[in-house]
Amino acid sequence: MNLKILVTGSEGFIGSHIVEKLVKKGYKVKALVLYNFNNSHGWLDTLDKKTLKEIEIIAGDIRDLSFLLQITKKIDVILHLAALISIPYSYKAPYSSLESNILGSFNILESAKINGVKKVIMTSTSEVYGTAQQVPINERHPLNPQSPYAASKVAADKISLSYNRSFDLPVTIIRPFNTYGPRQSLRAIIPSIISQLVSGKKIIDIGDISPKRDFTYIDDTVDAFLMAIKSKKIIGEEINLGNGFDISIGQIINILKEDFKFDFKIKVNKERLRPKKSEVYRLIASNIKAKKLLNWKPKHNGLYGFRQGLEKTIKWYEDSNNLKFFRVNEYNI
Ligand SMILES: NC(=O)c1ccc[n+]([C@@H]2O[C@H](COP(=O)([O-])OP(=O)(O)OC[C@H]3O[C@@H](n4cnc5c(N)ncnc54)[C@H](O)[C@@H]3O)[C@@H](O)[C@H]2O)c1
């Protein structure tokens, strides 16, 4: 059990929850945070002292191969989550997304190969599929990236698979569909709406409300990563993580009004619309492979499970100790 796990993107939304769970389960954790001038460790700074004492936090950058070669020595498993994940930011600064997500992932693979890391879990995204051409989307669905971000993830996925085929590097691609829950950036649709509501706004700024997504609650996403560490059947595989249940942004708005009794109107803000051909209108996962290979079954399932996850998420953002970390009155990209 005493495996040493390197988590990249450890200070972010999904990474910080994974780090917490890994410590709880007794793993040795090395947490890479993106170097910055004021030594911020992102969400890791909010973990309790007892948990923090168990984590080796290291600041650096996945774009730097020589740095990664040093920190991946004596690592058993890499969970690679670091990425620039904003789609609107990838319109504005595409090179940054390509460099972080493609070169950064290549550096992870190369250093894992050189240092003999026993398992490398690369984090993909459902965005690689583009608008569903057949549903539910299984791992054989065509790849049709509609944004520079999605294209950078396709490239990273393909390089990862090539490292398995060419060098027998024990790589697995875990492909989450949209994840939601506490600590998510306001760039994402659910926290964007909730944060505006809990701070008392009666008119909510929003983009297109027609797209449908398959939302997974953060705890379920974390469980899948922990199962991936243990599974012996996943090398060289790509595995979707999703519920097999999709819901439109408009339907979420209705749930917030009807079930959670928020009283508000929406205002479509042009700034928040994606270019038409870049908008992904429907994502819904087949999770048959995740069930088979990881024994993973999301606990927050279907409409009922979604409401449960939404309730926990609202509670978290309602707490002013949490909301203070965000800029609610700005458009976050
Ligand atoms: N959140 C979702 O709904 C979702 C869905 C599908 C896939 N994913 C994938 O999951 C992973 C984590 O996403 P998240 O939602 O936690 O995002 P996040 O933005 O909260 O976390 C990403 C982290 O990567 C770090 N990072 C960025 N560039 C770096 C660099 N050059 N060097 C080192 N660290 C760097 C950031 O500082 C950040 O903490 C990403 O790979 C993303 O593509 C997320």
The ligand as a Tripos MOL2 file, in Angstrom:
@<TRIPOS>MOLECULE
LIG
   44    48     1     0     0
SMALL
NO_CHARGES

@<TRIPOS>ATOM
      1 N1        -13.4740   20.1290  -14.0840 N.am      1 LIG1
      2 C1        -14.0130   19.4080  -15.0380 C.2       1 LIG1
      3 O1        -15.2250   19.4100  -15.2320 O.2       1 LIG1
      4 C2        -13.1330   18.5290  -15.9110 C.ar      1 LIG1
      5 C3        -13.7690   17.7180  -16.8680 C.ar      1 LIG1
      6 C4        -12.9790   16.9100  -17.6710 C.ar      1 LIG1
      7 C5        -11.6180   16.8980  -17.5190 C.ar      1 LIG1
      8 N2        -11.0120   17.6920  -16.5870 N.ar      1 LIG1
      9 C6         -9.5480   17.6350  -16.4750 C.3       1 LIG1
     10 O2         -9.2220   17.4220  -15.1110 O.3       1 LIG1
     11 C7         -7.9770   18.0620  -14.8160 C.3       1 LIG1
     12 C8         -8.1340   18.9490  -13.5880 C.3       1 LIG1
     13 O3         -9.1140   19.9200  -13.8520 O.3       1 LIG1
     14 P1         -9.7030   20.8850  -12.7220 P.3       1 LIG1
     15 O4        -11.1330   21.0790  -13.0090 O.co2     1 LIG1
     16 O5         -9.2690   20.4390  -11.3930 O.co2     1 LIG1
     17 O6         -8.9760   22.2540  -13.1320 O.3       1 LIG1
     18 P2         -8.1930   23.3260  -12.2510 P.3       1 LIG1
     19 O7         -7.9320   24.4860  -13.1500 O.co2     1 LIG1
     20 O8         -8.8920   23.5640  -10.9690 O.co2     1 LIG1
     21 O9         -6.8160   22.5730  -11.9560 O.3       1 LIG1
     22 C9         -5.7510   22.5110  -12.8790 C.3       1 LIG1
     23 C10        -4.4790   22.7560  -12.1230 C.3       1 LIG1
     24 O10        -3.3480   22.6430  -13.0170 O.3       1 LIG1
     25 C11        -2.3790   23.5800  -12.6170 C.3       1 LIG1
     26 N3         -1.4790   23.9120  -13.7400 N.ar      1 LIG1
     27 C12        -1.8140   24.5630  -14.8880 C.ar      1 LIG1
     28 N4         -0.7210   24.7270  -15.6620 N.ar      1 LIG1
     29 C13         0.3200   24.1500  -15.0010 C.ar      1 LIG1
     30 C14         1.6800   23.9960  -15.2900 C.ar      1 LIG1
     31 N5          2.2200   24.4890  -16.4180 N.pl3     1 LIG1
     32 N6          2.4740   23.3710  -14.3980 N.ar      1 LIG1
     33 C15         1.9500   22.8860  -13.2280 C.ar      1 LIG1
     34 N7          0.6430   22.9920  -12.8990 N.ar      1 LIG1
     35 C16        -0.1640   23.6290  -13.7800 C.ar      1 LIG1
     36 C17        -3.1880   24.7980  -12.1810 C.3       1 LIG1
     37 O11        -2.4200   25.6160  -11.3190 O.3       1 LIG1
     38 C18        -4.3900   24.1540  -11.5060 C.3       1 LIG1
     39 O12        -4.2290   24.0220  -10.1300 O.3       1 LIG1
     40 C19        -7.5500   18.8030  -16.0810 C.3       1 LIG1
     41 O13        -6.6020   18.0080  -16.7600 O.3       1 LIG1
     42 C20        -8.8350   18.9060  -16.8830 C.3       1 LIG1
     43 O14        -8.5830   18.9690  -18.2640 O.3       1 LIG1
     44 C21       -11.7490   18.5090  -15.7860 C.ar      1 LIG1
@<TRIPOS>BOND
     1     1     2 1
     2     2     3 2
     3     2     4 1
     4     4     5 ar
     5     4    44 ar
     6     5     6 ar
     7     6     7 ar
     8     7     8 ar
     9     8     9 1
    10     8    44 ar
    11     9    10 1
    12     9    42 1
    13    10    11 1
    14    11    12 1
    15    11    40 1
    16    12    13 1
    17    13    14 1
    18    14    15 2
    19    14    16 1
    20    14    17 1
    21    17    18 1
    22    18    19 2
    23    18    20 1
    24    18    21 1
    25    21    22 1
    26    22    23 1
    27    23    24 1
    28    23    38 1
    29    24    25 1
    30    25    26 1
    31    25    36 1
    32    26    27 ar
    33    26    35 ar
    34    27    28 ar
    35    28    29 ar
    36    29    30 ar
    37    29    35 ar
    38    30    31 1
    39    30    32 ar
    40    32    33 ar
    41    33    34 ar
    42    34    35 ar
    43    36    37 1
    44    36    38 1
    45    38    39 1
    46    40    41 1
    47    40    42 1
    48    42    43 1
@<TRIPOS>SUBSTRUCTURE
     1 LIG1         1 GROUP 0 **** ****
